[in-house]
Amino acid sequence: MKRLAAIALTVLFVATLTGFAPAAAAQPGEQSEPSRLHLDVDQMNPRLVTTTSSTLGISGRITNTGDRRITNIKVQLQLGERQTSEKQLKQALAESPETGSSVSQFVDVVASLEPGQSAPLTVNASLRGDSGLEIAKQGVYPLLVNVNGTPDFGGRTRLAAVSLLLPVVSVPGKPAPPNPAKATPFTLLWPLADTRPNIVSAPLGESVVLGDDHLADDLAPTGRLGALLTGARRAKQNPKVFNALCFGIDPDLIGTVTAMTRGYQVRTPWGSNVPGRGKDAAVSWLESVRGLVGGHCTVAMPSSDADLSQLTKLGDSGKNLAKAAVDDGRLRTLLDADPADGVLWPGGSLDTGTLGTIAEAGVHTVLADTQYLESTKLVSGGVGLEGSSVRAQSYDTLLAKAFAGTSGRPDSSTGVTTPADDPDVGTQNGLAVLAYRSTATADAGKPLLVAPPRRWAVPDREFDRLFDSIDELVTRNMLTGMPLQQQLGAGESGVARMTYTPAEGALPGNLADIDSAATDVRSVMEPDTSNKVNPDLLVKPVHDAVIRATSTAWQFVPGGADQAASTARDQLDDLRGRIAVIPPGQPFSFASGSSPIPVAMQNKLPVAVTVRLRFSDNAGLRIDPVPDQPIPRNSIVPVRVPAEALRAGRFSLDVSLTTSSGTQLGPTARFELTSSEYGIVTVIVTSTAGVALLLLSGRRIYRRVKERKAA
């Protein structure tokens, strides 16, 4: 018996190593070791399963990211149960569901991989049973690409996986169901926004300076922003689909790219500036955008995708900035676009006060995630907002989450990744939920507003696959494109309250001071009729920098908001530094005790200014009051400051220029002064005091002599 037991144990052990044991097809949650392999999927075919589909194919590449050799690497496909509710789909998007209801055979990938080595991966599975994946009904199924292997000094286990959703519009090998009688209308927002604000210096009339040159890559045809335009051009091939597309554009991105077309500089880590390399890409990209948005649906994002509620916390100046951030004028002037009047696509929810502020700026509709809209009944379409004249046009939360995904979620530490981690299949889950919405009984026929990630990052070929699949759904009368204006024109379905939770991370505390100082600097400027320069344009770069410091992009960049606030401070200091006292080249010696001090004031701005001289306290000097001084544009103006030395010796005097309210302009200049004489007033006062002392002393002596004689 012992011998038979030993033989059985040996057979079981060998079966486990060679992949025949069912336990090798580990389900999510069974993995205990950290990931040692990275799986990158670059092909999935088909994206939509139909009657004619026979095989599901996945290809990609695996890389040994651990410190051990891995042997006997195999791959299989696992299919879970059909998802029958929105709750199940939400759960499937949040964490990998069970996928063991139908599995394919394991396929060899490579015999072994040393640390750092890679190998191609391909797996095909039948969609009609036959030792493949069994699909019985139309719907959405969770799919797992499961890679197993044996690390040195370990047992066989799952080492990498990608979790996807597989939409089935008709069962393979069976007659297709009749097309729906009524297609589900959909509108797709198409976001054009930078990954983060990037301007670090933008003085009027000078080349813009960027913090790095990532836009040169992003604007290229193969870059992130270039791919978005390629995808939009692909959609344009089908007018029914393109009519459903509405561009959501960040005005600050358009302003930045426009500045790049004129030539720009890039700030190096060492603080110097070098020429940027993206001018040609900027010219080409901007021209392509104009060709796409001309006469087409466009909505504005807040400039720099600012967190408007955070901006309004800066007080009155913040409210003015929020109003400036929702101005879509740059889209009109730089793109010749016609954005939907009064419609805004903010990056999250807004508090009631902010809704009131943007309403004053002309905003009457915000595109909002349904998850931020609380109501006694199901929110759909347009709703009024409690306590505000602004209405909300709701977009589908489930679709938004499906397209965005959750990159780097907890499962990824054990090898399970999602389309958010794998751009080559980055739209797959969104497509699956879109198919679900078009077939689910409760949802079919209701207009859908689809909002992808604001900083969408997938390659152009993935957009091709997305629109190929959408074309298929449109052909089957499951979807039909609807222009955004048609959705906006529908009546309100009810009233909701917009919930607001402040974003994590404190807003830099000095932003209000920076913006207030910029406004004060503006107060010293006067228009110059000879060159017609608007002083507001000189201060605008600082206000824009404060807006950029509140961008929602910084929620994903630790320390980014503080760095952006520092950039705003630097731009303010640069502006103030153009109005300053010129430091004297050498010490100044008083020709007499009451000689005036020569001070040279310089204004490098193209507008006139009126400034106030400020002097440090010095016990040895008396400075007479000096009236506010006008300085013409681009000029140096000398002024002789009446001063009197109260003692002989050396003095240090700090001189600066300020606004009338005391905000310092340029840096302080130090004057080294020398006096060997007293001022005439000082001499008179001293002499008078000496005579008085002499008279008093004489009088006292006289009294004493008189008293002695009397005694």
For each residue, the residues with C-beta under 8 A, 3 or more apart:
1: 4 5
2: 5 6
3: 6 7
4: 1 7 8
5: 1 2 8 9
6: 2 3 9 10
7: 3 4 10 11
8: 4 5 11 12
9: 5 6 12 13
10: 6 7 13 14
11: 7 8 14 15
12: 8 9 15 16 21
13: 9 10 16 17
14: 10 11 17 18
15: 11 12 18 20 21
16: 12 13 20 21 23 24 155 156
17: 13 14 72 150 156
18: 14 15 72
19: 24 72 74 106 148 156
20: 15 16 24
21: 12 15 16 24
22: 25
23: 16 26
24: 16 19 20 21 106 148 156 157 158
25: 22 76 78 100 103 146 148
26: 23 30 31 146 148 157 158
27: 30 98 99 100
28: 31 95 96 97 98 99 144 161 163 411 416
29:
30: 26 27 158
31: 26 28 157 158 414 415 416
32: 157 414
33: 36 151 154 157 159 414
34: 413 414
35: 38 65 66 159 160 412 413 414 415
36: 33 64 65 66 68 70 149 151 159 415
37: 62 63 64 65 66 70 73 113 147 149 159 160 415
38: 35 62 63 65 160
39: 60 61 62 121 145 147 160 161 162 415 417
40: 60 61 62 63 422 424
41: 44 58 59 60 145 162 422 424 425
42: 59 60 61 424
43: 57 58 59 60 424
44: 41 47 56 57 58 164 425 428
45: 56 57
46: 49 50 53 56
47: 44 167 428 431 465 468 469
48: 167 168 169 431 435 469 472 473
49: 46 53 56 127 135 166 167 168 169 170 172
50: 46 53 169 170 172 176 472
51: 170 171 172 173 174 175 176
52: 172
53: 46 49 50 56 127 172
54: 126 127 128 172 173
55: 124 125 126 127 132
56: 44 45 46 49 53 77 124 125 127 132 133 143 166
57: 43 44 45 122 123 124
58: 41 43 44 77 121 122 123 124 145
59: 41 42 43 120 121 122 123
60: 39 40 41 42 43 120 121 145 424
61: 39 40 42 118 119 120 121
62: 37 38 39 40 73 109 110 113 118 119 121 147 160
63: 37 38 40 113 116 117 118
64: 36 37 69 70 113 114 115 116 117 118
65: 35 36 37 38 115
66: 35 36 37 70 115 151
67: 115
68: 36 115 151 152 153 154
69: 64 112 113 114 115 151 152
70: 36 37 64 66 73 112 113 149 150 151 152 159
71: 111 112 149 150 152
72: 17 18 19 111 112 149 150 156
73: 37 62 70 108 109 110 111 112 113 119 147 148 149 159
74: 19 106 107 108 109 147 148 149
75: 106 107 109 121 123 145 146 147 148
76: 25 103 104 105 106 107 123 125 146 148
77: 56 58 103 104 123 125 133 143 144 145 146
78: 25 99 100 102 103 104 143 144 146
79: 99 101 102 103 133 134 135 141 142 143 144 166
80: 83 92 97 98 99 100 101 141 142 143 144
81: 97 98 101 141 142
82: 136 137 139 140 141
83: 80 88 89 92 97 139 140 141 142 165 436
84: 88 139
85: 88 89
86: 89 90 398 440
87: 90 91
88: 83 84 85 91 92 97
89: 83 85 86 92 93 140 165 398 402 433 436
90: 86 87 93 94 398 401
91: 87 88 94 95 97
92: 80 83 88 89 95 96 97 142 165
93: 89 90 165 398 401 402 405 406 429
94: 90 91 406 409
95: 28 91 92 409 410 411
96: 28 92 99 142 144 161 163 411 416
97: 28 80 81 83 88 91 92 142 163
98: 27 28 80 81 101 142
99: 27 28 78 79 80 96 103 142 143 144 146 163
100: 25 27 78 80 103
101: 79 80 81 98 134
102: 78 79 132 133 134 135
103: 25 76 77 78 79 99 100 133
104: 76 77 78 107 123 125 126 131 132 133
105: 76 125 131
106: 19 24 74 75 76 148
107: 74 75 76 104 122 123
108: 73 74 111
109: 62 73 74 75 119 121 147
110: 62 73 113 119
111: 71 72 73 108
112: 69 70 71 72 73
113: 37 62 63 64 69 70 73 110 117 118 119 149
114: 64 69 117
115: 64 65 66 67 68 69
116: 63 64
117: 63 64 113 114
118: 61 62 63 64 113
119: 61 62 73 109 110 113
120: 59 60 61
121: 39 58 59 60 61 62 75 109 147
122: 57 58 59 107
123: 57 58 59 75 76 77 104 107 145
124: 55 56 57 58
125: 55 56 76 77 104 105 132 133
126: 54 55 104 129 130 131 132 133
127: 49 53 54 55 56 132 133 135 172 173
128: 54 132 135 172 173
129: 126 132 134
130: 126
131: 104 105 126
132: 55 56 102 104 125 126 127 128 129
133: 56 77 79 102 103 104 125 126 127
134: 79 101 102 129
135: 49 79 102 127 128 141 168 171 172
136: 82 171
137: 82 168 171
138: 168 169 170 171 177 439
139: 82 83 84 167 168 436 439
140: 82 83 89 165 166 167 168 432 433 435 436
141: 79 80 81 82 83 135 165 166 168
142: 79 80 81 83 92 96 97 98 99 163 164 165 166
143: 56 77 78 79 80 99 163 164 165 166
144: 28 77 78 79 80 96 99 161 162 163 164 416
145: 39 41 58 60 75 77 123 161 162 164
146: 25 26 75 76 77 78 99 158 161
147: 37 39 62 73 74 75 109 121 158 159 160 161 415
148: 19 24 25 26 73 74 75 76 106 156 157 158 159
149: 36 37 70 71 72 73 74 113 156 157 159
150: 17 70 71 72 154 155 156 157
151: 33 36 66 68 69 70 154 157 159
152: 68 69 70 71
153: 68
154: 33 68 150 151 157
155: 16 150
156: 16 17 19 24 72 148 149 150
157: 24 26 31 32 33 148 149 150 151 154
158: 24 26 30 31 146 147 148 161 415
159: 33 35 36 37 70 73 147 148 149 151 415
160: 35 37 38 39 62 147 415 417
161: 28 39 96 144 145 146 147 158 415 416 417
162: 39 41 144 145 416 417 418 419 421 422 425
163: 28 96 97 99 142 143 144 411 416 417 418
164: 44 142 143 144 145 418 419 425 428 429 432
165: 83 89 92 93 140 141 142 143 402 428 429 432 433
166: 49 56 79 140 141 142 143 432
167: 47 48 49 139 140 431 432 435 436
168: 48 49 135 137 138 139 140 141 171
169: 48 49 50 138 435 439 472 473 476 478
170: 49 50 51 138 174 176 177
171: 51 135 136 137 138 168 174
172: 49 50 51 52 53 54 127 128 135
173: 51 54 127 128
174: 51 170 171
175: 51
176: 50 51 170
177: 138 170
178:
179: 476 477 478
180: 183 184 438 439 444 476 477 478
181:
182: 444 445 477
183: 180 438 445 474 477 478 479 480
184: 180 437 438 443 444 445 446 447 448 478 479 480
185: 447 448 479 480 481 482 486 487
186: 244 434 447 448 449 450 479 480 481 482
187: 244 245 246 447 448 449 450 481 482 483 484 487
188: 244 245 246 450 452
189: 246 247 248 299 345 367 395 449 450 451 452 484
190: 228 231 232 245 246 247 248 452
191: 228 248 249 301 452 453 454 455 456
192: 225 228 247 248 249 250 253 289
193: 248 249 250 253 301 305 454 455
194: 197 198 215 218 225 250 252 253 256 455 553
195: 214 218 224 455 457 553
196: 551 553 554 557 560
197: 194 252 256 304 548 551 553 564
198: 194 210 211 212 214 215 256
199: 202 208 209 210 211 252 256 259 541 544 545 548
200: 209 210 211 267 567 570 571
201: 206 208 209 267 541 570 571 574
202: 199 206 208 209 259 541 544 571
203: 206 538 541 574 575
204: 533 537 538 541 606
205: 606
206: 201 202 203
207: 259 262 263 264 265
208: 199 201 202 256 259 260 262 264 265
209: 199 200 201 202 264 265 266 267 273
210: 198 199 200 213 215 256 260 264 265 266 267 276
211: 198 199 200 266 267 567
212: 198 266 267
213: 210 216 217 266 276 277 278
214: 195 198 217 218
215: 194 198 210 218 219 225 256 257 260 278 282
216: 213 219 220 276 277 278 281
217: 213 214 220 223 278
218: 194 195 214 215 223 224 225 226
219: 215 216 223 225 226 257 260 278 281 282 284 285
220: 216 217 223 226 278 281
221: 226 227 230 460
222: 226 227 459 460
223: 217 218 219 220 226 227 281
224: 195 218 227 228 455 456 457
225: 192 194 215 218 219 228 229 285
226: 218 219 220 221 222 223 229 230 281 285 460
227: 221 222 223 224 230 231 458 459 460 463
228: 190 191 192 224 225 231 232 456 463
229: 225 226 232 233 285 288 289 292
230: 221 226 227 233 234 460 463
231: 190 227 228 234 235 460 463 464 466 467
232: 190 228 229 235 236 242 245 247 292
233: 229 230 236 237 288 292
234: 230 231 237 460 463 464 467
235: 231 232 238 241 242 245 463 467
236: 232 233 239 242 292
237: 233 234 242 467
238: 235 241 242 467 471 474
239: 236 242 243
240: 243 244 474 480 481
241: 235 238 244 245 467 470 471 474 481
242: 232 235 236 237 238 239 245 296 481
243: 239 240 481 482 483
244: 186 187 188 240 241 481 482 483
245: 187 188 190 232 235 241 242 296 297 481
246: 187 188 189 190 296 297 298 299 340 483 484
247: 189 190 192 232 292 293 296 297 298 299 337
248: 189 190 191 192 193 298 299 300 301 345 367 454
249: 191 192 193 253 254 293 298 299 300 301 331 335 337 339
250: 192 193 194 253 254 301 302 303 304 305
251: 254 255 300 301 303 327 328 329 330 331
252: 194 197 199 255 256 303 304 305 544 547 548
253: 192 193 194 249 250 256 257
254: 249 250 251 257 258 286 289 330 331 334 335
255: 251 252 258 259 330 334
256: 194 197 198 199 208 210 215 252 253 259 260
257: 215 219 253 254 260 261 282 285 286
258: 254 255 261 262 282 286 334
259: 199 202 207 208 255 256 262 264
260: 208 210 215 219 256 257 263 264 276 278 279 282
261: 257 258 279 282 283 286
262: 207 208 258 259 279
263: 207 260 275 276 279
264: 207 208 209 210 259 260 275 276 278 279
265: 207 208 209 210 273 274 275 276
266: 209 210 211 212 213 273 274 275 276
267: 200 201 209 210 211 212 271 272 273
268: 271 272 273 274
269:
270:
271: 267 268
272: 267 268
273: 209 265 266 267 268
274: 265 266 268
275: 263 264 265 266
276: 210 213 216 260 263 264 265 266 279
277: 213 216
278: 213 215 216 217 219 220 260 264 281 282
279: 260 261 262 263 264 276 282 283
280: 283 284
281: 216 219 220 223 226 278 284 285
282: 215 219 257 258 260 261 278 279 285 286
283: 261 279 280 286 287
284: 219 280 281 287 288
285: 219 225 226 229 257 281 282 288 289
286: 254 257 258 261 282 283 289 290 334 335
287: 283 284 290 291
288: 229 233 284 285 291 292
289: 192 229 254 285 286 292 293 335
290: 286 287 293 294 335 336 337
291: 287 288 294
292: 229 232 233 236 247 288 289 296
293: 247 249 289 290 296 298 335 337
294: 290 291 335 336 337
295: 338
296: 242 245 246 247 292 293
297: 245 246 247 340 483 484 485
298: 246 247 248 249 293 331 335 337 338 339 340
299: 189 246 247 248 249 339 340 343 344 345 367 484
300: 248 249 251 326 328 331 339 343 344 345
301: 191 193 248 249 250 251 305 344 345 346 347 454
302: 250 305 306 308 325 326 344 346 347
303: 250 251 252 306 324 325 326 327 330 544 547
304: 197 250 252 325 544 547 548 550 551 553
305: 193 250 252 301 302 347 454 551 552 553
306: 302 303 310 311 322 325 547 548 550 551 552
307: 310 311 347 348 503 550 551 552
308: 302 311 312 322 325 326 346 350 354 357 358
309: 312 313 349 350 351 353 354 500 502
310: 306 307 313 502 503 507 550
311: 306 307 308 314 318 319 321 322 325 354 547 550
312: 308 309 318 319 322 351 353 354 357
313: 309 310 318 507
314: 311 317 318 319 321 511 512 515 546
315: 318 319 512
316: 319 320
317: 314 320 321 512 515 516 519
318: 311 312 313 314 315 321 322 511 512 515
319: 311 312 314 315 316 322 323 357
320: 316 317 323 324
321: 311 314 317 318 324 325 515 543 546 547
322: 306 308 311 312 318 319 325 326 354 357 358 361
323: 319 320 326 327 357 358 360 361
324: 303 320 321 327 543 547
325: 302 303 304 306 308 311 321 322 547
326: 300 302 303 308 322 323 344 358 361 362 363
327: 251 303 323 324 330 361
328: 251 300 331 332 339
329: 251 332 333
330: 251 254 255 303 327 333 334
331: 249 251 254 298 300 328 334 335 337 339
332: 328 329 335 336 337 338 339
333: 329 330 336
334: 254 255 258 286 330 331
335: 249 254 286 289 290 293 294 298 331 332
336: 290 294 332 333
337: 247 249 290 293 294 298 331 332
338: 295 298 332
339: 249 298 299 300 328 331 332 343
340: 246 297 298 299 343 365 484 485 488
341: 362
342: 362 363 364 365
343: 299 300 339 340 363 364 365 366 367 393 488
344: 299 300 301 302 326 358 363 365 366 367
345: 189 248 299 300 301 366 367 451
346: 301 302 308 349 350 366 367 368
347: 301 302 305 307 454 552
348: 307 369 372 503 552
349: 309 346 368 369 372 498 499 500 501
350: 308 309 346 354 355 358 366 498 500
351: 309 312 354 355 498 500
352: 355 356 386 387 388 498 500
353: 309 312 356 357
354: 308 309 311 312 322 350 351 357 358
355: 350 351 352 358 359 366 385 387 388 390 498
356: 352 353 359 360 388
357: 308 312 319 322 323 353 354 360 361
358: 308 322 323 326 344 350 354 355 361 363 366 390
359: 355 356 362 363 364 388 389 390
360: 323 356 357
361: 322 323 326 327 357 358
362: 326 341 342 359
363: 326 342 343 344 358 359 366 390
364: 342 343 359 389 390 391
365: 340 342 343 344 382 390 391 392 393 488
366: 343 344 345 346 350 355 358 363 390 391 392 393
367: 189 248 299 343 344 345 346 392 393 395 449 451
368: 346 349 372 373 392 393 394 395 498
369: 348 349 372 373 394 395 397 400 451
370: 373 379 380 394 395 396 397
371: 397
372: 348 349 368 369 498 499 500
373: 368 369 370 379 383 392 394 496 497 498 499
374: 496 497 498 499
375: 378 379 383 494 495 496 497
376:
377: 494
378: 375
379: 370 373 375 383 394 493 494 496
380: 370 394 446 493
381: 393 394 446 447 487 490 492 493
382: 365 391 392 393 394 487 488 490 491 492 493
383: 373 375 379 391 392 394 492 493 494 495 496
384: 391 392 492 494 495 496
385: 355 388 390 391 392 495 496 497 498
386: 352 495 496 497 498
387: 352 355 497
388: 352 355 356 359 385 498
389: 359 364
390: 355 358 359 363 364 365 366 385
391: 364 365 366 382 383 384 385 492
392: 365 366 367 368 373 382 383 384 385 496 498
393: 343 365 366 367 368 381 382 449 487 488
394: 368 369 370 373 379 380 381 382 383 449
395: 189 367 368 369 370 399 400 449 450 451
396: 370 399 400 437 448 449 450 451
397: 369 370 371 400 401
398: 86 89 90 93 401 402 433 437
399: 395 396 402 403 430 433 434 437 448 450 451
400: 369 395 396 397 403 404 450 451 452
401: 90 93 397 398 404 405
402: 89 93 165 398 399 405 429 430 432 433 434
403: 399 400 427 429 430 450 451 452 453 456
404: 400 401 420 452 453
405: 93 401 402 418 419 420 421 426 429
406: 93 94 409 418 420
407: 412 418 420 421
408: 412 421
409: 94 95 406 412 418 420
410: 95 413
411: 28 95 96 163 414 415 416 417 418
412: 35 407 408 409 415 416 417 418 421
413: 34 35 410
414: 31 32 33 34 35 411
415: 31 35 36 37 39 147 158 159 160 161 411 412
416: 28 31 96 144 161 162 163 411 412
417: 39 160 161 162 163 411 412 421 422
418: 162 163 164 405 406 407 409 411 412 421 422 429
419: 162 164 405 422 423 425 426 427 428 429
420: 404 405 406 407 409 426
421: 162 405 407 408 412 417 418
422: 40 41 162 417 418 419 425 426
423: 419 426 457 458 459 462
424: 40 41 42 43 60 458 459 461 462
425: 41 44 162 164 419 422 428 462
426: 405 419 420 422 423 457 458 462
427: 403 419 430 431 458 462 463 465 466
428: 44 47 164 165 419 425 431 432
429: 93 164 165 402 403 405 418 419 432 433
430: 399 402 403 427 433 434 450 452 466
431: 47 48 167 427 428 434 435 466 469 470
432: 140 164 165 166 167 402 428 429 435 436
433: 89 140 165 398 399 402 429 430 436 437
434: 186 399 402 430 431 437 438 448 450 470 473 479
435: 48 140 167 169 431 432 438 439 473 478
436: 83 89 139 140 167 432 433 439 440 443
437: 184 396 398 399 433 434 440 443 444 448
438: 180 183 184 434 435 443 444 473 478 479
439: 138 139 169 180 435 436 444 478
440: 86 436 437 443 444
441: 444
442:
443: 184 436 437 438 440 446
444: 180 182 184 437 438 439 440 441
445: 182 183 184
446: 184 380 381 443
447: 184 185 186 187 381 482 487 490
448: 184 185 186 187 396 399 434 437
449: 186 187 189 367 393 394 395 396 484 487
450: 186 187 188 189 395 396 399 400 403 430 434
451: 189 345 367 369 395 396 399 400 403
452: 188 189 190 191 400 403 404 430 456
453: 191 403 404 456 457
454: 191 193 248 301 305 347 552
455: 191 193 194 195 224 553
456: 191 224 228 403 452 453
457: 195 224 423 426 453
458: 227 423 424 426 427 462 463
459: 222 227 423 424 462 463
460: 221 222 226 227 230 231 234 463 464
461: 424 464 465
462: 423 424 425 426 427 458 459 465 466
463: 227 228 230 231 234 235 427 458 459 460 466 467
464: 231 234 460 461 467 468
465: 47 427 461 462 468 469
466: 231 427 430 431 462 463 469 470
467: 231 234 235 237 238 241 463 464 470 471
468: 47 464 465 471 472
469: 47 48 431 465 466 472 473
470: 241 431 434 466 467 473 474 479
471: 238 241 467 468 474 475
472: 48 50 169 468 469 475 476
473: 48 169 434 435 438 469 470 476 478 479
474: 183 238 240 241 470 471 477 478 479 480 481
475: 471 472
476: 169 179 180 472 473
477: 179 180 182 183 474 480
478: 169 179 180 183 184 435 438 439 473 474
479: 183 184 185 186 434 438 470 473 474
480: 183 184 185 186 240 474 477
481: 185 186 187 240 241 242 243 244 245 474
482: 185 186 187 243 244 447 486 487
483: 187 243 244 246 297 486 487
484: 187 189 246 297 299 340 449 487 488
485: 297 340 488 489
486: 185 482 483 489 490
487: 185 187 381 382 393 447 449 482 483 484 490
488: 340 343 365 382 393 484 485
489: 485 486
490: 381 382 447 486 487
491: 382
492: 381 382 383 384 391 495
493: 379 380 381 382 383
494: 375 377 379 383 384
495: 375 383 384 385 386 492
496: 373 374 375 379 383 384 385 386 392
497: 373 374 375 385 386 387
498: 349 350 351 352 355 368 372 373 374 385 386 388 392
499: 349 372 373 374
500: 309 349 350 351 352 372
501: 349
502: 309 310
503: 307 310 348 552 555
504: 555
505: 554 555 561
506: 509
507: 310 313 511 550 561
508: 511 549 561 562 564 565
509: 506 512
510: 513 514 565 569
511: 314 318 507 508 514 515 546 549 550 565 568
512: 314 315 317 318 509 515 516
513: 510 516 517
514: 510 511 517 518 542 545 546 565 568 569 572
515: 314 317 318 321 511 512 518 519 542 543 546
516: 317 512 513 519 520
517: 513 514 520 521 572 576 663
518: 514 515 521 522 539 542 543 546 572 575
519: 317 515 516 522 523 539
520: 516 517 523 524 659 661 663
521: 517 518 524 525 539 572 575 576 659 663 665
522: 518 519 525 535 536 538 539
523: 519 520 659 660 661
524: 520 521 579 609 610 611 659 660 665
525: 521 522 535 538 539 605 607 608 609
526: 535 607 608 609 610
527: 532 533 534 535 607
528: 531 532 533 606 607 608 632 633
529: 532
530:
531: 528 606 633
532: 527 528 529
533: 204 527 528 537 538 606 607 633
534: 527 537 538
535: 522 525 526 527 538 539 607
536: 522 539 540
537: 204 533 534 540
538: 203 204 522 525 533 534 535 541 575 605 606 607
539: 518 519 521 522 525 535 536 542 543 575
540: 536 537 543 544
541: 199 201 202 203 204 538 544 545 571 575
542: 514 515 518 539 545 546 568 571 572 575
543: 321 324 515 518 539 540 546 547
544: 199 202 252 303 304 540 541 547 548
545: 199 514 541 542 548 549 564 567 568 571 572
546: 314 321 511 514 515 518 542 543 549 550 565 568
547: 252 303 304 306 311 321 324 325 543 544 550 551
548: 197 199 252 304 306 544 545 551 564 567 568
549: 508 511 545 546 554 561 564 565 567 568
550: 304 306 307 310 311 507 511 546 547 554 561
551: 196 197 304 305 306 307 547 548 554 561 564
552: 305 306 307 347 348 454 503 555
553: 194 195 196 197 304 305 455 556 557 560
554: 196 505 549 550 551 557 560 561 564
555: 503 504 505 552
556: 553 560
557: 196 553 554 560 561
558:
559: 562 563
560: 196 553 554 556 557 563 564
561: 505 507 508 549 550 551 554 557 564 565
562: 508 559 565 566
563: 559 560 566 567
564: 197 508 545 548 549 551 554 560 561 567 568
565: 508 510 511 514 546 549 561 562 568 569
566: 562 563 569 570
567: 200 211 545 548 549 563 564 570 571
568: 511 514 542 545 546 548 549 564 565 571 572
569: 510 514 565 566 572 573
570: 200 201 566 567 573 574
571: 200 201 202 541 542 545 567 568 574 575
572: 514 517 518 521 542 545 568 569 575 576
573: 569 570 576 577
574: 201 203 570 571 577 578
575: 203 518 521 538 539 541 542 571 572 578
576: 517 521 572 573 579 580 664 665 666
577: 573 574 580 665 666 667
578: 574 575 603 604 605 666
579: 524 576 601 602 603 604 605 609 611 631 657 665 666
580: 576 577 601 602 656 657 665 666 667 669
581: 599 600 601 602 613 655 656 657 666 668 669
582: 600 601 602 636 669
583: 669 670
584: 587 588 598 669 671 672
585:
586:
587: 584 672 673 674
588: 584 597 598 671 672 673 674
589: 673 674 675 676
590: 593 594 595 645 673 674 675 676 677
591: 595
592: 595 677 679 680
593: 590 644 645 675 677 678 679 680 682 683
594: 590 642 643 644 645 679 680 681
595: 590 591 592 643
596: 640 641 642 643
597: 588 623 640 641 643 653 671 673
598: 584 588 638 639 640 641
599: 581 613 638 639 640 641 655 671
600: 581 582 636 637 638 639
601: 579 580 581 582 611 613 629 631 636 637 638 639 657
602: 579 580 581 582 631 635 636 637 666
603: 578 579 608 609 631 632 633 634 635 636 637
604: 578 579 634
605: 525 538 578 579 609 633 634
606: 204 205 528 531 533 538 633 634
607: 525 526 527 528 533 535 538 633
608: 525 526 528 603 630 631 632 633
609: 524 525 526 579 603 605 630 631
610: 524 526 628 629 630 631
611: 524 579 601 628 629 631 657 658 659 665
612: 628 629 657 658 659 660
613: 581 599 601 626 629 639 641 655 656 657
614: 655 656 657 658 662 664
615: 618 623 641 653 654 655
616: 653 654 655
617:
618: 615 621 651 652 653
619: 646
620: 645 646 647 649 651 675
621: 618 643 644 645 646 651 653 673
622: 643 644 646 679
623: 597 615 626 641 642 643
624: 641 642 643 644
625:
626: 613 623 629 639 641 642
627:
628: 610 611 612 660
629: 601 610 611 612 613 626 637 639
630: 608 609 610 637
631: 579 601 602 603 608 609 610 611 635 637
632: 528 603 608 635 637
633: 528 531 533 603 605 606 607 608
634: 603 604 605 606
635: 602 603 631 632
636: 582 600 601 602 603
637: 600 601 602 603 629 630 631 632
638: 598 599 600 601
639: 598 599 600 601 613 626 629
640: 596 597 598 599
641: 596 597 598 599 613 615 623 624 626
642: 594 596 623 624 626
643: 594 595 596 597 621 622 623 624
644: 593 594 621 622 624 679 681 682
645: 590 593 594 620 621 648 651 673 675 677 678 679 682
646: 619 620 621 622 678 679 682
647: 620 675 678 682
648: 645 675 676 677 678
649: 620 674 675
650: 672 673 674
651: 618 620 621 645 672 673 674 675
652: 618 670 671 672 673
653: 597 615 616 618 621 670 671 673
654: 615 616 668 669 670 671
655: 581 599 613 614 615 616 668 669 670 671
656: 580 581 613 614 664 665 666 667 668 669
657: 579 580 581 601 611 612 613 614 664 665 666
658: 611 612 614 662 663 664 665
659: 520 521 523 524 611 612 662 663 665
660: 523 524 612 628
661: 520 523
662: 614 658 659
663: 517 520 521 658 659
664: 576 614 656 657 658 668
665: 521 524 576 577 579 580 611 656 657 658 659
666: 576 577 578 579 580 581 602 656 657
667: 577 580 656
668: 581 654 655 656 664
669: 580 581 582 583 584 654 655 656
670: 583 652 653 654 655
671: 584 588 597 599 652 653 654 655
672: 584 587 588 650 651 652
673: 587 588 589 590 597 621 645 650 651 652 653
674: 587 588 589 590 649 650 651
675: 589 590 593 620 645 647 648 649 651 678
676: 589 590 648
677: 590 592 593 645 648
678: 593 645 646 647 648 675 682 683 686
679: 592 593 594 622 644 645 646 682 683
680: 592 593 594 683 684
681: 594 644 684 685
682: 593 644 645 646 647 678 679 685 686
683: 593 678 679 680 686 687
684: 680 681 687 688
685: 681 682 688 689
686: 678 682 683 689 690
687: 683 684 690 691
688: 684 685 691 692
689: 685 686 692 693
690: 686 687 693 694
691: 687 688 694 695
692: 688 689 695 696
693: 689 690 696 697
694: 690 691 697 698
695: 691 692 698 699
696: 692 693 699 700
697: 693 694 700 701
698: 694 695 701 702
699: 695 696 702 703
700: 696 697 703 704
701: 697 698 704 705
702: 698 699 705 706
703: 699 700 706 707
704: 700 701 707 708
705: 701 702 708 709
706: 702 703 709 710
707: 703 704 710 711
708: 704 705 711
709: 705 706
710: 706 707
711: 707 708
